[in-house]
């Protein structure tokens, strides 16, 4: 297509004016500042009408807002510096998103407060105000504790006002755990070879968080051994998959670097996977989510005698505290019987119940010395 000549057009065009050539060869002129709205100008840049329209656009140009930096010593200033620090970068993406939202509300309500004046009573008062949502209250405490820990370490404060502030008691057990009957229902609803079935089997046998599952792929698998680094704690988790699950991976149309992908072959986001798997569960008659399946895996492991440190290794927990939730709730009768069998086997091997040949058996009464 032959473009119209630029003859007669000003060179260059006035500031903030751009030209666009339509598919029919017509030249259109627009006024636009940066990424703001475009305003159509008269076609002839040498006309009086163009000059008037251009002057009107310049007169309506918004003045740049002078961003006043938050004064030093305020909560807004402290939070801003913390979110620029290396300590902030090392947090997981999910933790940063959560705490960013918490700090946003802190700045809106108390951004101009002198951070050196904050004491434990202020933190406790805020927790009391959030008593109806104890999980959110505890997340607030974690966020503020991280902020003031950093402040102390970098000489902005002499102490951490969160120390000694107790978390609120959460009566809920969180997301409901799946049961074996739930697992059977899901398997009945989703056949082998479907992406939903593969996601279910990996969640159950690996026990991973949904965010780790969406990042998992063949690059993490060597034979039957799957090894990956968790995004939340940075722990390396290594598990052995049964042949059935490895065969299922081969039988399912997966992505190149991701086992679980969308119908378009793209990897899931964490939230997107949660919604997708939740819908698949509901179609199977199970009103539970992916995290509840992780709970079932941990419960089975604990019931089968896994120690707290074994649970930590498989589920990527950084401390025994979470593992002990499952070991305390394990099938104590089953574990007690198994433990007693171990004791009996050890005693049998090391201290046989029978004596040396020729000696009286245990339980036999000693012979009386009969004399004539």
FENSUL-V731025 format. One record per residue. N is the residue number from 1. OMEGA is omega in degrees with one decimal (NA if undefined). BURIAL is 1 if it has 16 or more other ideal C-beta (glycine too) atoms within 10 Angstrom, else 0. Layout:
BEGIN
n-><N,N>
omega-><OMEGA,OMEGA>
burial-><BURIAL,BURIAL>
END
This chain:
BEGIN
n-><1,2,3,4,5,6,7,8,9,10,11,12,13,14,15,16,17,18,19,20,21,22,23,24,25,26,27,28,29,30,31,32,33,34,35,36,37,38,39,40,41,42,43,44,45,46,47,48,49,50,51,52,53,54,55,56,57,58,59,60,61,62,63,64,65,66,67,68,69,70,71,72,73,74,75,76,77,78,79,80,81,82,83,84,85,86,87,88,89,90,91,92,93,94,95,96,97,98,99,100,101,102,103,104,105,106,107,108,109,110,111,112,113,114,115,116,117,118,119,120,121,122,123,124,125,126,127,128,129,130,131,132,133,134,135,136,137,138,139,140,141,142,143,144,145,146,147,148,149,150,151,152,153,154,155,156,157,158,159,160,161,162,163,164,165,166,167,168,169,170,171,172,173,174,175,176,177,178,179,180,181,182,183,184,185,186,187,188,189,190,191,192,193,194,195,196,197,198,199,200,201,202,203,204,205,206,207,208,209,210,211,212,213,214,215,216,217,218,219,220,221,222,223,224,225,226,227,228,229,230,231,232,233,234,235,236,237,238,239,240,241,242,243,244,245,246,247,248,249,250,251,252,253,254,255,256,257,258,259,260,261,262,263,264,265,266,267,268,269,270,271,272,273,274,275,276,277,278,279,280,281,282,283,284,285,286,287,288,289,290,291,292,293,294,295,296,297,298,299,300,301,302,303,304,305,306,307,308,309,310,311,312,313,314,315,316,317,318,319,320,321,322,323,324,325,326,327,328,329,330,331,332,333,334,335,336,337,338,339,340,341,342,343,344,345,346,347,348,349,350,351,352,353,354,355,356,357,358,359,360,361,362,363,364,365,366,367,368,369,370,371,372>
omega-><179.4,-178.3,178.9,-178.8,176.9,-177.2,-178.9,178.7,178.7,179.8,-4.4,174.8,178.0,-178.5,179.2,178.4,176.9,178.1,177.5,179.4,-178.7,179.3,179.2,176.1,-179.8,179.8,178.2,-179.4,-178.7,172.3,-179.9,177.0,-179.5,-179.5,179.6,-178.1,176.8,176.5,-178.3,178.3,175.1,-172.9,-175.9,-177.5,179.6,-175.0,176.6,179.9,178.9,-177.9,-179.6,179.5,180.0,179.3,178.7,178.2,179.3,-178.8,-179.3,179.3,-178.7,178.2,179.6,179.6,176.9,-179.2,-179.4,-179.9,178.5,-179.0,176.5,179.9,177.0,177.0,178.8,179.5,-177.4,179.4,178.1,-179.9,179.5,-177.7,172.6,-171.5,175.9,179.2,178.8,-177.7,-176.8,177.5,178.4,-179.9,-179.3,179.6,178.4,178.6,-179.0,-176.9,175.8,179.1,178.3,-178.2,177.4,179.4,177.6,-179.4,179.9,-175.6,-172.2,-176.8,-176.3,179.7,176.2,-175.2,178.4,-179.4,-179.0,179.5,-175.9,-178.3,179.6,179.4,179.6,179.2,179.7,176.8,177.9,178.8,-177.8,-174.2,-179.4,177.0,-172.5,179.3,177.5,178.2,179.5,175.4,175.2,179.4,178.1,-178.8,-179.0,177.4,177.4,179.1,-175.3,171.3,178.8,-178.8,178.2,-178.5,-177.8,171.0,174.1,176.6,178.2,-177.7,179.4,-177.0,-179.7,-179.5,179.9,177.6,-175.4,176.6,176.9,178.7,178.3,-177.2,-178.3,175.2,178.4,-178.7,-179.2,179.7,173.3,173.0,176.8,177.9,176.0,179.9,178.9,180.0,-180.0,179.2,179.1,-176.6,-174.8,-175.6,174.2,-177.9,176.1,179.3,179.8,-179.5,178.7,178.6,179.2,-176.2,178.6,177.9,-176.9,-174.5,178.3,-178.3,-175.3,170.6,-176.5,179.0,178.1,-179.8,-178.9,177.9,-171.0,179.3,-176.4,178.3,179.4,-173.3,174.4,-173.5,177.1,-175.7,179.7,-178.4,-178.9,178.0,-178.0,-178.4,-175.2,-175.8,-177.7,179.6,174.9,-180.0,178.4,179.8,176.2,179.9,174.8,-179.7,-177.9,-178.2,177.8,177.1,-179.8,175.9,179.9,-176.8,-176.7,178.7,-178.0,173.8,-179.5,-177.2,-179.5,176.7,-173.6,-178.7,178.7,178.0,177.1,178.7,-179.4,177.7,178.8,162.9,-179.2,-179.2,-179.8,178.0,-179.4,178.8,-178.9,-178.6,176.8,177.6,178.4,179.1,-179.5,177.4,176.7,-179.9,-179.3,-178.7,-178.8,-175.0,-175.1,-178.5,176.7,176.9,173.8,177.7,178.3,179.2,-179.8,178.8,179.0,-179.7,180.0,179.0,179.4,172.2,178.9,177.9,179.3,-178.8,174.5,176.6,177.4,-178.2,-177.8,-171.7,172.4,178.2,-176.4,-180.0,-179.2,-173.1,-178.9,179.8,-178.1,175.1,-178.0,178.9,176.9,-178.4,-178.5,179.0,-172.3,179.1,-179.8,-179.2,179.5,178.2,-179.6,179.9,-179.4,176.6,178.1,179.0,-178.8,-179.4,-179.6,179.0,-179.2,-176.9,-173.1,178.1,-178.1,-178.2,179.4,178.9,178.9,178.9,177.8,179.1,-178.7,177.6,177.5,179.2,178.6,176.2,179.1,-179.5,178.7,178.4,-177.6,177.9,-179.4,NA>
burial-><0,0,0,0,0,0,0,0,0,0,0,0,0,0,0,1,1,0,0,0,0,0,0,0,0,0,0,0,1,0,1,0,0,0,0,0,0,0,1,0,1,0,0,0,1,0,0,0,0,1,0,0,1,1,0,0,1,0,0,0,0,0,0,0,0,0,0,0,0,1,0,0,0,1,1,1,1,1,1,0,1,1,1,0,0,0,0,1,0,0,0,0,0,0,1,0,0,1,1,0,0,1,1,0,0,1,1,0,0,1,1,0,1,0,1,0,0,1,0,0,0,0,1,1,0,1,1,0,0,1,0,0,0,1,0,0,1,1,1,1,1,1,1,1,1,1,1,1,1,1,1,0,0,0,0,1,1,0,0,1,1,1,0,0,1,0,0,1,0,0,0,0,0,0,0,0,1,1,0,0,0,1,1,0,1,1,0,0,1,1,0,0,0,1,1,1,1,1,1,1,1,1,1,1,1,1,1,1,1,1,1,1,1,1,1,1,1,0,0,1,1,0,0,0,0,1,0,1,0,1,1,1,1,0,0,0,1,0,1,0,1,0,0,0,1,1,0,1,1,0,0,1,0,1,1,0,0,1,1,1,1,0,0,0,0,0,1,1,0,1,0,0,1,1,0,1,1,0,0,1,1,0,0,1,0,1,0,1,1,1,1,1,1,1,1,1,1,1,1,1,1,1,1,0,0,1,0,1,0,0,1,1,1,1,1,1,1,0,0,0,0,0,1,0,1,1,1,0,0,1,0,0,0,0,0,0,0,0,0,0,0,0,0,0,0,0,0,0,0,0,0,0,0,0,0,0,0,0,0,0,0,0,0,0,0,0,0,0,0,0,0,0>
END
